[in-house]
Amino acid sequence: RYKHTTFDVIFCSALSRSLRTAEIAFSDRDVLIVQDARLNECNYGSFNGHLASTVEPMRKKHITTPFPKGESY
């Protein structure tokens, strides 16, 4: 899909599988890959798959308190 697109940097989550995917996808290019924990996914539990407009307002409440059947943000 992005075979002919030039990138200055690739950002991925801090999860090892994310880094490995970025390395596989961009191994043929001379591009910096930066891991950033802010891109890590979160288990929103009962709210997985809901629209961001539903989940985002709830994040402050769930910084340390887990989402129902999920984890804290």
Contacts in CASP RR format, 6 or more apart in sequence:
PFRMAT RR
TARGET T0000
AUTHOR 0000-0000-0000
METHOD contacts of the structure
MODEL  1
RYKHTTFDVIFCSALSRSLRTAEIAFSDRDVLIVQDARLNECNYGSFNGH
LASTVEPMRKKHITTPFPKGESY
7 26 0 8 1.000
7 29 0 8 1.000
7 31 0 8 1.000
8 31 0 8 1.000
8 32 0 8 1.000
9 31 0 8 1.000
9 32 0 8 1.000
9 33 0 8 1.000
9 34 0 8 1.000
10 22 0 8 1.000
10 26 0 8 1.000
10 31 0 8 1.000
10 32 0 8 1.000
10 33 0 8 1.000
10 34 0 8 1.000
11 33 0 8 1.000
11 34 0 8 1.000
11 35 0 8 1.000
11 36 0 8 1.000
11 39 0 8 1.000
12 18 0 8 1.000
12 19 0 8 1.000
12 21 0 8 1.000
12 22 0 8 1.000
12 33 0 8 1.000
12 34 0 8 1.000
12 35 0 8 1.000
12 36 0 8 1.000
12 39 0 8 1.000
13 35 0 8 1.000
13 36 0 8 1.000
13 37 0 8 1.000
13 39 0 8 1.000
13 40 0 8 1.000
13 41 0 8 1.000
14 35 0 8 1.000
14 36 0 8 1.000
14 37 0 8 1.000
14 39 0 8 1.000
14 40 0 8 1.000
15 40 0 8 1.000
15 41 0 8 1.000
18 35 0 8 1.000
18 39 0 8 1.000
19 33 0 8 1.000
19 35 0 8 1.000
22 33 0 8 1.000
23 33 0 8 1.000
26 33 0 8 1.000
42 67 0 8 1.000
42 71 0 8 1.000
42 73 0 8 1.000
43 67 0 8 1.000
43 70 0 8 1.000
43 71 0 8 1.000
44 50 0 8 1.000
44 55 0 8 1.000
44 67 0 8 1.000
44 70 0 8 1.000
45 67 0 8 1.000
45 68 0 8 1.000
45 69 0 8 1.000
45 70 0 8 1.000
45 71 0 8 1.000
46 67 0 8 1.000
46 68 0 8 1.000
46 69 0 8 1.000
46 70 0 8 1.000
47 54 0 8 1.000
47 55 0 8 1.000
47 58 0 8 1.000
47 67 0 8 1.000
47 68 0 8 1.000
58 67 0 8 1.000
59 73 0 8 1.000
62 72 0 8 1.000
62 73 0 8 1.000
63 72 0 8 1.000
63 73 0 8 1.000
64 72 0 8 1.000
65 72 0 8 1.000
66 72 0 8 1.000
67 73 0 8 1.000
END
